[in-house]
């Protein structure tokens, strides 16, 4: 899924709001909803661009590790099933 805004842009939007630009005006100016703003604020509020990049890297690594764990658990279950069968 392609996102419309990069982490850098989102953090820029959050900084504009922190500097005093009203949220409604910020949303209208850049074409996103207030719901998106508050979602981004909860995720990226107080972060720098480098923090957001690191978060993205960690989320990606976490997803890769979860997939690897699921594959390993499945392999173990298949092995157990094979060993339970009487030959």
N, C-alpha and C positions, 0 to 999 in steps of 0.2 A: 504494500500500500504506500503510495507516494503522499508525503505530507506536504501541505501548502507552505508551511513556514519552517525554517531551520531553528535549531536551538538558539543560535546566535540572534536571530530575529525576535524570537519569543522573549529572550532575556532583555533585548532592547525595548520591547513593548512594556515589559514589567518595570524597567527603569524609568520609562516615560511616565507611567502611572505614579511611581514613587516620587517623581519630580513635581507632581501636582496636576498632570493632565487628567481630566475627569475620565473615568472608565468608559462611560457611554460614548464620549467623543473619540477616545482612542479606538474603540471597537468599530465605530462608524468610519473613521479615517482609514483604517487598515483592512476593513472587510471581514471581521470575525465576530462571533457572538460573545456576549458577556459570560455565558457558560464556559466557553473556551478559555476566556481570560482567567476565570477563577480556577479552572482545572489546571492551567499552566502555573498559576500563582501557587497552588498547593504543591505542584511538582517541582517547580524551578525557583520559587521565591527565595531570595537571598543568595542564589548561586551566581558564580561567575561563569563565563563562557567555558573556561577550562574545566570547571566542576561539572557542567552539563555534558561536556564531551566524555569525561571520565564515567559519569553515570550511564551514558549510552553504551560505552564499552563494557561496563560491568553487567548491564542488562543483557547485552548480546552474549557475553561469556556465560552468564547464568543460564540463559536459554539453551546454549550448546551443551552445558553440563547436565541439565535436566534431561535433555534428549538422550545423551549418552547413558545416564543412569537408567532411564526407561528401557533402552535397548538391552542393557546388561541384565536388568531384572527379568525381562522377557526371555532372554537366552537361558538364564538360570532356571526359570520355570519350565521351559521346554526340555532342558536336560533332566530335571527332576521327573517329569512325566515319562520320559524315555526310560529312565532307570527303574521306575515303578512297574513298568510292563514286564510281564514274564515272557521270556523268549523261549 
